[in-house]
């Protein structure tokens, strides 16, 4: 029932496991045929079509990865190894969600703000009439007061969207003004070609940045120790669960250094590498 709801919702479904059902006998075995037809009724297609277990004279396909999303290119297969008669399966999807861009916040523009003019217009506002007109309705009185004040603030210090650089800065609030100044010096040293001095600056800045991040989150969690919502917001910002993107491998080198962009050759390079790790390590 749960699989039926997922399939009807149009969501991607990935099923992996050792089913102990030999799909190579789907045409001759009724049990295997019913198992395959049941999965195909939910648009789940086996990604593995080669034997996954070899033992003496028998070859069975009992491990599999079933997918219902075949819009993008899918590369799959077995990692053949002599360590066990059960092979390891892999499935590479050449599509992933777009990386989430930094949140474009809005900040107040105080470039043309005049404190004297703002105070003057604030004093000329008829606050008494705003309060007395709806003195029996506290909700409407509060709403009128806020709207009048907010309109005046937006007039003198309007909100404007942040630039990409400012958005990245908001994502790392522990990077202080002093650190940003030091980062500019580090970049300038790199362009000057002084590699030793650049490495010194880089290592120092990395240490200070990590220390600043540690102190920032320590203070953040201490201040919000009783606020569950903000605590979880801090945890999510640390692990960056919404910003991760598993980028697909677009190119890979052969052991001889030759580069390939063929999506069908990349799994074979990985397969050959990992199956030869053991013997090469023993040598």
C-alpha positions in Angstrom: 0.0 0.0 0.0 2.8 2.4 0.9 4.6 1.6 -2.4 1.4 2.2 -4.3 1.0 5.7 -2.7 4.6 6.6 -3.6 4.2 5.4 -7.1 0.9 7.3 -7.6 2.5 10.5 -6.2 5.2 10.5 -9.0 8.1 10.3 -6.5 11.3 8.5 -7.3 11.5 5.0 -5.8 14.7 3.1 -5.2 14.6 -0.4 -3.7 17.8 -2.3 -2.9 18.3 -5.6 -1.2 19.0 -9.4 -1.3 15.5 -10.7 -2.3 16.6 -14.4 -2.7 14.5 -14.5 -5.8 16.3 -15.6 -9.0 15.2 -13.1 -11.6 17.1 -15.1 -14.3 14.3 -17.7 -14.0 11.5 -15.2 -14.4 10.3 -17.0 -17.5 10.4 -20.5 -16.2 9.7 -20.1 -12.5 6.2 -18.9 -11.5 7.4 -17.5 -8.2 10.1 -15.4 -9.8 7.7 -14.3 -12.5 5.0 -13.1 -10.0 7.7 -11.3 -8.0 8.9 -9.4 -11.1 5.4 -8.6 -12.3 4.4 -7.3 -8.9 7.3 -4.8 -8.9 6.7 -3.8 -12.5 3.1 -3.0 -11.7 4.5 -0.1 -9.7 6.8 0.9 -12.5 9.9 -0.6 -10.7 12.4 -1.9 -13.2 15.5 -4.0 -12.2 18.8 -2.1 -12.8 20.9 -5.3 -12.6 20.5 -7.9 -15.4 23.6 -10.1 -14.8 24.2 -12.8 -12.2 25.0 -11.4 -8.8 26.1 -14.7 -7.2 28.4 -17.3 -8.7 29.0 -20.6 -6.9 30.6 -23.6 -8.7 28.2 -24.3 -11.6 25.3 -22.1 -10.5 24.6 -18.4 -11.4 21.7 -16.5 -9.8 20.4 -13.0 -9.8 19.2 -12.6 -6.3 20.5 -9.1 -5.4 19.1 -6.1 -7.2 18.4 -2.4 -7.4 14.9 -1.5 -8.6 14.1 2.0 -9.8 11.1 3.7 -11.2 12.9 6.9 -12.4 14.5 6.2 -15.8 14.3 9.7 -17.3 18.0 10.3 -16.9 20.9 8.1 -17.9 21.5 5.2 -15.5 24.7 3.2 -15.3 24.6 0.0 -13.2 26.3 -3.3 -12.8 28.2 -5.6 -10.5 31.6 -5.2 -8.9 33.2 -8.6 -9.5 35.4 -9.7 -6.7 37.0 -13.0 -5.6 36.5 -12.1 -1.9 33.0 -13.5 -1.9 30.7 -15.4 -4.3 28.2 -12.5 -3.7 29.1 -9.5 -5.9 28.4 -5.9 -5.0 26.0 -3.9 -7.1 26.1 -0.2 -8.0 23.8 2.2 -9.7 24.8 5.7 -10.8 22.1 8.3 -11.7 23.4 11.1 -13.9 20.9 13.6 -12.6 20.6 15.4 -9.2 18.8 18.3 -7.8 20.2 21.7 -8.4 22.4 23.1 -5.7 20.4 25.5 -3.6 21.6 29.0 -4.0 22.2 31.2 -1.0 19.1 32.8 0.4 18.8 36.3 -1.0 17.9 38.3 2.1 16.9 41.9 2.2 18.7 44.6 4.3 18.0 48.2 5.1 19.7 50.8 2.9 21.0 53.6 5.1 23.0 55.3 2.4 20.6 58.3 2.2 19.3 58.1 5.7 19.0 61.4 7.6 18.4 61.0 11.3 17.2 64.6 11.8 14.6 64.3 8.9 13.4 60.9 10.2 12.9 62.3 13.7 11.1 65.4 12.3 8.6 63.3 10.3 8.2 61.0 13.3 7.3 63.9 15.5 4.8 65.3 12.9 2.9 62.0 12.7 -0.5 62.2 14.4 -0.1 59.3 16.8 -3.0 60.4 19.0 -5.5 60.1 16.2 -4.2 56.7 15.3 -4.8 55.5 18.9 -8.1 57.3 19.6 -9.8 56.3 16.4 -9.8 52.6 17.3 -9.3 52.7 21.1 -12.0 50.0 21.6 -10.2 47.6 19.2 -6.7 46.9 20.4 -5.9 44.7 17.4 -6.7 47.4 14.9 -4.9 50.0 16.9 -1.8 48.0 17.0 -2.0 47.2 13.3 -2.4 50.9 12.4 0.5 51.9 14.6 2.8 49.3 13.1 1.7 50.1 9.5 2.3 53.8 10.0 5.7 53.3 11.6 6.8 50.7 9.0 5.8 53.0 6.1 7.9 55.8 7.6 10.9 53.5 8.1 10.7 52.1 4.6 10.6 55.6 3.2 13.9 56.6 4.9 15.6 53.2 4.9 14.1 51.0 2.2 14.7 47.3 2.0 16.9 46.1 -0.8 18.0 42.6 -1.9 21.5 41.5 -0.9 24.1 40.7 -3.5 25.5 37.2 -3.9 28.6 38.2 -2.0 26.5 39.5 0.9 24.3 36.4 0.8 27.4 34.2 1.2 28.6 36.4 4.0 25.3 35.9 5.9 25.8 32.1 5.5 29.0 32.4 7.5 28.4 35.0 10.2 31.5 33.9 12.1 33.7 35.4 9.4 34.3 38.8 11.0 35.3 42.0 9.3 38.9 41.5 10.4 39.0 38.0 8.9 37.6 39.3 5.6 40.3 41.9 5.5 42.9 39.2 6.2 41.4 37.1 3.3 42.0 40.0 0.9 45.6 40.2 2.1 46.0 36.5 1.6 44.6 36.7 -2.0 46.9 39.6 -2.7 50.0 37.7 -1.5 49.0 34.8 -3.7 48.9 37.0 -6.8 52.3 38.5 -5.8 53.7 35.0 -6.1 55.0 34.7 -2.5 53.9 31.1 -2.0 55.5 30.6 1.5 53.8 33.7 2.9 50.6 32.7 1.2 50.6 29.3 2.9 51.3 30.9 6.2 48.4 33.3 5.8 46.1 30.5 4.6 46.9 28.2 7.5 46.4 31.0 10.1 43.1 32.1 8.5 41.9 28.5 8.4 42.7 28.0 12.1 41.0 31.3 13.1 38.0 30.6 10.9 37.4 27.2 12.5 37.8 28.7 16.0 35.4 31.5 15.1 32.8 28.9 13.8 33.2 26.9 17.0 32.7 29.9 19.2 29.8 31.2 17.2 27.8 27.9 17.4 28.7 27.4 21.0 27.2 30.8 21.8 24.3 30.2 19.5 23.3 26.9 21.1 23.8 28.3 24.6 21.5 31.3 23.9 18.8 29.0 22.4 19.1 26.1 24.7 15.4 26.2 25.5 14.3 27.0 21.9 13.9 23.7 20.1 13.1 25.3 16.8 16.2 27.4 16.7 18.3 24.5 18.0 17.3 22.3 15.1 17.8 25.3 12.7 21.4 25.5 14.0 21.9 21.7 13.6 20.6 21.9 10.0 22.9 24.8 9.2 25.8 22.8 10.5 25.1 19.6 8.5 23.8 21.7 5.5 21.2 19.0 4.8 19.3 21.1 2.2 22.4 22.3 0.3 24.0 19.0 -0.5 24.2 17.8 -4.0 25.6 14.5 -5.1 27.2 15.6 -8.3 27.6 12.8 -10.9 31.0 11.8 -12.2 31.4 13.3 -15.7 35.0 12.2 -16.4 37.6 9.7 -15.0 41.2 8.7 -15.7 42.4 5.3 -16.6 45.4 3.9 -14.7 47.6 5.0 -17.7 46.4 8.6 -17.3 44.1 8.7 -20.2 40.9 10.7 -19.6 37.5 9.5 -20.7 34.1 11.2 -20.7 32.2 8.1 -21.8 29.5 7.4 -19.2 29.6 3.7 -20.0 33.3 3.4 -19.4 33.4 5.2 -16.1 31.7 2.3 -14.1 34.2 -0.1 -15.7 37.1 2.0 -14.5 35.7 2.0 -10.9 34.9 -1.7 -11.1 38.5 -2.6 -12.2 40.0 -0.3 -9.6 38.1 -1.6 -6.6 38.4 -5.3 -7.6 42.2 -4.9 -7.9 42.7 -3.1 -4.6 43.1 -6.3 -2.6 45.7 -8.0 -4.9 47.6 -4.8 -5.4 47.7 -4.1 -1.7 49.1 -7.6 -1.0 51.9 -7.0 -3.5 
